[in-house]
Amino acid sequence: MALNNLRTSLLNRRRFLKFGVGTFLLAPQLNTGALAASRQSNKLGVHALVFDVFGTVVDWRGSIIREGQLLGERKGFSVDWGLFADRWRAGYGPSMNRVRSGELPWTKLDKLHRMVLDELVLEFGLSGLSEAELVEFNLAWHRLSPWPDTLAGLNRLRNEYVIASLSNGNVSLLVDIAKNAGIQWDTVLSAELSRHYKPDPEAYLKAPELLSLAPEQVLMVATHPSDLRSAADSGLKTAYVHRALERGAENPKTPPQRDEFDLFADDFIDLAQQLGA
């Protein structure tokens, strides 16, 4: 009976991959025990991979620049959109710290992005934008494009492991990113589910809790060393993926030492190969 169930599960997985049907389930609905049991063990002993999204899975900077250029063409703005994207992203950490410190109640990332945007509209002189236009521009974060290796690498990994987001983005934001980019997560995990932003340990530990796994059976995948260090402190395994161009070609990233984390990968294809997927 168990073998038949496994064959049925694998057949369904192939059908999903063939027809491009994504599954966007909140973690409590996912039959994680059955999924985890169907995964083969590997040298790290992990059964699920959870991914940082902004910068690791999608190119936030290039996407925001593109959206800004489109807005500028429509409205006649002359703006350094690379600088604008960097400034918008720079407001990310401080705004979350206001939640973490208790200055703000729990606030979704969409709203934090809008708070930063309202400041940048004044700073960059983007006058004449209607409320509808501001709402639409803020939704640029829902339309981020994947890196060239993202879809192929994730599809390979999904054949062997449970894969999920683990981002500070709110659930609706992450679902929209996935649908826009064609990403097929097994489930969408978010800081919103724990109401703690990374690097709070509660944000990391919610993933193994909801997936019915031990922390060491979950591999956190990210291009941000600080994210991975916090995940490791919470007991998760860690994989660094180098995204040299996250901050633009003019400001390439310097990778950490290759042995600092459990795995070091040049991209998602390399990560899949290292994990036997």
RAFENCOR-V792364 format. One record per backbone hydrogen bond with DSSP energy under -0.5 kcal/mol. NH is the residue of the N-H (numbers start at 1). CO is the residue of the C=O. If there is no record, write none. Layout:
nh co
NH CO
NH CO
//
This chain:
nh co
5 1
6 2
7 3
8 4
9 5
10 6
11 7
12 8
13 9
14 10
15 11
16 12
17 13
18 14
19 15
20 16
21 16
22 20
23 185
24 22
25 23
29 26
30 26
30 27
32 30
35 31
36 32
37 33
38 34
38 35
39 36
45 42
47 217
48 217
49 162
50 219
51 164
52 221
55 53
55 58
57 53
58 53
59 145
60 58
63 59
64 60
65 61
66 62
67 63
68 64
69 65
70 66
71 67
72 68
73 69
74 70
75 71
76 72
77 72
79 77
81 79
84 80
85 81
86 82
87 83
88 84
89 85
90 86
91 87
91 88
92 89
93 89
94 90
95 91
96 92
97 93
98 94
99 95
100 96
101 97
102 99
103 98
104 98
111 108
112 108
113 109
114 110
115 111
116 112
117 113
118 114
119 115
120 116
121 117
122 118
123 119
124 120
125 122
126 121
127 125
129 126
134 130
135 131
136 132
137 133
138 134
139 135
140 137
141 138
142 139
143 140
145 59
147 57
150 147
151 147
153 149
154 150
155 151
156 152
157 153
158 154
159 155
159 156
160 157
161 157
162 47
164 49
165 187
166 51
167 189
174 170
175 171
176 172
177 173
178 174
179 175
180 176
181 177
182 178
183 178
185 183
186 163
187 163
188 25
189 165
189 187
191 167
193 190
194 190
194 191
195 191
196 191
200 197
203 200
204 200
205 201
206 202
207 204
208 204
209 205
210 206
211 207
212 208
212 209
213 208
217 214
218 215
219 48
220 218
220 237
221 50
222 239
225 223
227 224
228 224
229 225
230 226
231 227
232 228
233 229
234 230
235 232
236 231
237 215
237 218
239 220
240 263
241 222
242 265
243 241
244 242
246 243
248 245
251 248
252 249
253 244
255 253
260 257
263 238
265 240
271 267
272 268
273 269
274 270
275 271
276 273
277 272
//
